Amino acid sequence: MHFRDEISVPFKDDDTTVLMQLLDHLGKRTEGSLTDYIIDFCDSHSYHIEDVADLIKNNKNIKRILKEDCVNHKIIRESKPTEIIDEW
């Protein structure tokens, strides 16, 4: 069962069209994180968040941009390798 199944609908268009609509929606962003705009896109089109997430997951460029945005908005931490100090 998907989140909010009772009000969500499957994609009306093919995946590429939905992805282009998402990019257009994200292009109108003025402030805030991309995740807020993705959730807003899902709400305004009544799409399953999980289905839109799958589209993003399969697109390397959007996935990279979203990860950078999440790091910048401190939604996730960037994993930096820790240095190991050898014993003296």
MDTraj code that builds the backbone (N, CA, C; nanometers):
import mdtraj as md
import numpy as np

residues = "MET HIS PHE ARG ASP GLU ILE SER VAL PRO PHE LYS ASP ASP ASP THR THR VAL LEU MET GLN LEU LEU ASP HIS LEU GLY LYS ARG THR GLU GLY SER LEU THR ASP TYR ILE ILE ASP PHE CYS ASP SER HIS SER TYR HIS ILE GLU ASP VAL ALA ASP LEU ILE LYS ASN ASN LYS ASN ILE LYS ARG ILE LEU LYS GLU ASP CYS VAL ASN HIS LYS ILE ILE ARG GLU SER LYS PRO THR GLU ILE ILE ASP GLU TRP".split()
xyz = np.array([
    [0.0841, -0.1184, 0.0000],
    [0.0000, 0.0000, 0.0000],
    [0.0885, 0.1247, 0.0000],
    [0.0556, 0.2186, -0.0827],
    [0.1301, 0.3430, -0.0935],
    [0.0763, 0.4469, 0.0042],
    [0.1609, 0.5431, 0.0350],
    [0.1209, 0.6561, 0.1191],
    [0.0068, 0.7307, 0.0515],
    [-0.0994, 0.7550, 0.1238],
    [-0.2163, 0.8301, 0.0771],
    [-0.2817, 0.7665, -0.0459],
    [-0.2916, 0.6331, -0.0474],
    [-0.3517, 0.5615, -0.1602],
    [-0.4934, 0.6065, -0.1904],
    [-0.5650, 0.6479, -0.0872],
    [-0.7054, 0.6828, -0.1063],
    [-0.7249, 0.8047, -0.1961],
    [-0.6228, 0.8902, -0.2093],
    [-0.6391, 1.0079, -0.2938],
    [-0.5382, 1.0128, -0.4084],
    [-0.4513, 0.9130, -0.4195],
    [-0.3492, 0.9129, -0.5230],
    [-0.3972, 0.8382, -0.6464],
    [-0.3448, 0.8804, -0.7600],
    [-0.3801, 0.8177, -0.8872],
    [-0.2518, 0.7765, -0.9585],
    [-0.2613, 0.6764, -1.0469],
    [-0.1426, 0.6427, -1.1264],
    [-0.1139, 0.7534, -1.2267],
    [0.0057, 0.7523, -1.2838],
    [0.0422, 0.8545, -1.3817],
    [-0.0566, 0.8552, -1.4975],
    [-0.0998, 0.9757, -1.5344],
    [-0.1905, 0.9909, -1.6486],
    [-0.1120, 0.9872, -1.7786],
    [0.0151, 1.0274, -1.7723],
    [0.1011, 1.0352, -1.8891],
    [0.2170, 0.9371, -1.8746],
    [0.2988, 0.9272, -1.9782],
    [0.4151, 0.8396, -1.9696],
    [0.5188, 0.8998, -1.8741],
    [0.6139, 0.8170, -1.8345],
    [0.7139, 0.8589, -1.7356],
    [0.7917, 0.9827, -1.7778],
    [0.8271, 0.9924, -1.9046],
    [0.9050, 1.1068, -1.9523],
    [0.8263, 1.2361, -1.9379],
    [0.6981, 1.2326, -1.9689],
    [0.6136, 1.3517, -1.9567],
    [0.6010, 1.3939, -1.8111],
    [0.5811, 1.2969, -1.7232],
    [0.5698, 1.3267, -1.5796],
    [0.7009, 1.3855, -1.5292],
    [0.8134, 1.3307, -1.5743],
    [0.9435, 1.3824, -1.5336],
    [0.9624, 1.5259, -1.5823],
    [0.9192, 1.5554, -1.7032],
    [0.9294, 1.6923, -1.7562],
    [0.8381, 1.7872, -1.6774],
    [0.7191, 1.7401, -1.6390],
    [0.6296, 1.8214, -1.5564],
    [0.6932, 1.8492, -1.4210],
    [0.7588, 1.7486, -1.3646],
    [0.8272, 1.7656, -1.2365],
    [0.9390, 1.8686, -1.2492],
    [1.0187, 1.8580, -1.3536],
    [1.1277, 1.9540, -1.3741],
    [1.0736, 2.0953, -1.3914],
    [0.9621, 2.1099, -1.4622],
    [0.8997, 2.2414, -1.4790],
    [0.8540, 2.2954, -1.3441],
    [0.7948, 2.2088, -1.2623],
    [0.7489, 2.2475, -1.1291],
    [0.8676, 2.2886, -1.0410],
    [0.9762, 2.2136, -1.0483],
    [1.0944, 2.2453, -0.9688],
    [1.1597, 2.3744, -1.0170],
    [1.1463, 2.4048, -1.1454],
    [1.2027, 2.5272, -1.2004],
    [1.1356, 2.6525, -1.1484],
    [1.0164, 2.6394, -1.0941],
    [0.9425, 2.7532, -1.0391],
    [0.9756, 2.7776, -0.8927],
    [1.0698, 2.7019, -0.8406],
    [1.1073, 2.7108, -0.6992],
    [1.1692, 2.8464, -0.6700],
    [1.1250, 2.9080, -0.5633],
    [1.1799, 3.0366, -0.5231],
    [1.2615, 3.0252, -0.3949],
    [1.2200, 2.9382, -0.3053],
    [1.2944, 2.9166, -0.1808],
    [1.2536, 2.7820, -0.1239],
    [1.3321, 2.7337, -0.0321],
    [1.3015, 2.6049, 0.0294],
    [1.3731, 2.4916, -0.0409],
    [1.3506, 2.3728, 0.0106],
    [1.4203, 2.2560, -0.0420],
    [1.3440, 2.1940, -0.1588],
    [1.4174, 2.1204, -0.2396],
    [1.3555, 2.0499, -0.3522],
    [1.2564, 1.9458, -0.3034],
    [1.2837, 1.8854, -0.1884],
    [1.1925, 1.7830, -0.1379],
    [1.0536, 1.8417, -0.1115],
    [1.0487, 1.9648, -0.0618],
    [0.9185, 2.0297, -0.0401],
    [0.8443, 2.0476, -0.1713],
    [0.9172, 2.0842, -0.2758],
    [0.8550, 2.1049, -0.4064],
    [0.8141, 1.9731, -0.4716],
    [0.8901, 1.8675, -0.4464],
    [0.8526, 1.7364, -0.4992],
    [0.7249, 1.6884, -0.4323],
    [0.7149, 1.7060, -0.3024],
    [0.5931, 1.6673, -0.2295],
    [0.4753, 1.7515, -0.2771],
    [0.4976, 1.8807, -0.2991],
    [0.3929, 1.9680, -0.3511],
    [0.3483, 1.9221, -0.4895],
    [0.4428, 1.8830, -0.5749],
    [0.4112, 1.8324, -0.7087],
    [0.3230, 1.7082, -0.6982],
    [0.3606, 1.6165, -0.6096],
    [0.2817, 1.4943, -0.5912],
    [0.1412, 1.5275, -0.5431],
    [0.1302, 1.6197, -0.4480],
    [-0.0005, 1.6594, -0.3958],
    [-0.0862, 1.7261, -0.5027],
    [-0.0268, 1.8160, -0.5799],
    [-0.1057, 1.8911, -0.6780],
    [-0.1510, 1.8037, -0.7946],
    [-0.0776, 1.6956, -0.8245],
    [-0.1164, 1.6057, -0.9326],
    [-0.1773, 1.4755, -0.8807],
    [-0.1859, 1.4621, -0.7496],
    [-0.2372, 1.3405, -0.6841],
    [-0.1590, 1.2158, -0.7241],
    [-0.0269, 1.2306, -0.7363],
    [0.0596, 1.1173, -0.7689],
    [0.1125, 1.0537, -0.6421],
    [0.1418, 0.9253, -0.6510],
    [0.2057, 0.8547, -0.5400],
    [0.3474, 0.9084, -0.5245],
    [0.3848, 0.9416, -0.4044],
    [0.5200, 0.9902, -0.3782],
    [0.6221, 0.8831, -0.4168],
    [0.5899, 0.7581, -0.3894],
    [0.6811, 0.6488, -0.4201],
    [0.7053, 0.6367, -0.5703],
    [0.6004, 0.6588, -0.6519],
    [0.6152, 0.6500, -0.7972],
    [0.7042, 0.7622, -0.8500],
    [0.6867, 0.8819, -0.7982],
    [0.7711, 0.9946, -0.8390],
    [0.9142, 0.9712, -0.7916],
    [0.9299, 0.9149, -0.6731],
    [1.0637, 0.8841, -0.6220],
    [1.1344, 0.7836, -0.7131],
    [1.0605, 0.6878, -0.7675],
    [1.1202, 0.5919, -0.8605],
    [1.1688, 0.6614, -0.9871],
    [1.0930, 0.7591, -1.0361],
    [1.1371, 0.8352, -1.1535],
    [1.2666, 0.9090, -1.1235],
    [1.2738, 0.9696, -1.0059],
    [1.3933, 1.0444, -0.9659],
    [1.5110, 0.9492, -0.9497],
    [1.4870, 0.8351, -0.8891],
    [1.5928, 0.7373, -0.8644],
    [1.6557, 0.6895, -0.9951],
    [1.5751, 0.6826, -1.0995],
    [1.6238, 0.6332, -1.2283],
    [1.6870, 0.7422, -1.3139],
    [1.6894, 0.8659, -1.2665],
    [1.7490, 0.9763, -1.3407],
    [1.8704, 1.0274, -1.2631],
    [1.9887, 1.0004, -1.3150],
    [2.1119, 1.0328, -1.2419],
    [2.1277, 1.1813, -1.2143],
    [2.0905, 1.2676, -1.3092],
    [2.1094, 1.4116, -1.2903],
    [2.0193, 1.4669, -1.1810],
    [1.8925, 1.4320, -1.1847],
    [1.7994, 1.4816, -1.0826],
    [1.8376, 1.4249, -0.9459],
    [1.8762, 1.3000, -0.9439],
    [1.9153, 1.2357, -0.8186],
    [2.0357, 1.3082, -0.7567],
    [2.1338, 1.3442, -0.8387],
    [2.2516, 1.4149, -0.7906],
    [2.2153, 1.5538, -0.7381],
    [2.1316, 1.6258, -0.8135],
    [2.0890, 1.7600, -0.7727],
    [2.0090, 1.7533, -0.6428],
    [1.9215, 1.6548, -0.6312],
    [1.8418, 1.6394, -0.5100],
    [1.9307, 1.6082, -0.3899],
    [2.0309, 1.5243, -0.4096],
    [2.1214, 1.4918, -0.2993],
    [2.1962, 1.6166, -0.2534],
    [2.2475, 1.6956, -0.3480],
    [2.3172, 1.8198, -0.3134],
    [2.2251, 1.9162, -0.2387],
    [2.1007, 1.9255, -0.2832],
    [2.0044, 2.0136, -0.2176],
    [1.9758, 1.9663, -0.0750],
    [1.9633, 1.8356, -0.0570],
    [1.9383, 1.7811, 0.0772],
    [2.0566, 1.8071, 0.1702],
    [2.1781, 1.7994, 0.1167],
    [2.2968, 1.8295, 0.1979],
    [2.2980, 1.9779, 0.2330],
    [2.2683, 2.0653, 0.1346],
    [2.2688, 2.2101, 0.1587],
    [2.1630, 2.2526, 0.2598],
    [2.0481, 2.1858, 0.2608],
    [1.9412, 2.2193, 0.3544],
    [1.9478, 2.1368, 0.4827],
    [2.0587, 2.0633, 0.4966],
    [2.0842, 1.9826, 0.6160],
    [1.9743, 1.8796, 0.6429],
    [1.9170, 1.8278, 0.5331],
    [1.8197, 1.7198, 0.5445],
    [1.8951, 1.5883, 0.5637],
    [2.0082, 1.5764, 0.4934],
    [2.0977, 1.4626, 0.5133],
    [2.2389, 1.5170, 0.5319],
    [2.3212, 1.4381, 0.5941],
    [2.4610, 1.4771, 0.6114],
    [2.5432, 1.4122, 0.5019],
    [2.6381, 1.4876, 0.4543],
    [2.7294, 1.4337, 0.3553],
    [2.8285, 1.3448, 0.4274],
    [2.8430, 1.2246, 0.3786],
    [2.9358, 1.1335, 0.4446],
    [3.0766, 1.1638, 0.3956],
    [3.1584, 1.2020, 0.4894],
    [3.2981, 1.2306, 0.4591],
    [3.3820, 1.1222, 0.5243],
    [3.4778, 1.0741, 0.4511],
    [3.5601, 0.9683, 0.5123],
    [3.6377, 1.0221, 0.6319],
    [3.6403, 0.9432, 0.7349],
    [3.7158, 0.9835, 0.8538],
    [3.8589, 0.9327, 0.8398],
    [3.9501, 1.0137, 0.8849],
    [4.0913, 0.9763, 0.8778],
    [4.1248, 0.8878, 0.9974],
    [4.1981, 0.7860, 0.9684],
    [4.2419, 0.6956, 1.0736],
    [4.3864, 0.7294, 1.1069],
    [4.4099, 0.7572, 1.2310],
    [4.5463, 0.7910, 1.2746],
    [4.6132, 0.6640, 1.3254],
    [4.7237, 0.6346, 1.2640],
    [4.7984, 0.5154, 1.3079],
    [4.8572, 0.5382, 1.4466],
    [4.8734, 0.4290, 1.5156],
    [4.9368, 0.4388, 1.6481],
    [5.0791, 0.4855, 1.6324],
    [5.1279, 0.5615, 1.7254],
    [5.2633, 0.6173, 1.7175],
    [5.3632, 0.5140, 1.7439],
])
top = md.Topology()
chain = top.add_chain()
for i, resn in enumerate(residues, 1):
    res = top.add_residue(resn, chain, resSeq=i)
    for name in ("N", "CA", "C"):
        top.add_atom(name, md.element.get_by_symbol(name[0]), res)
traj = md.Trajectory(xyz[None], top)
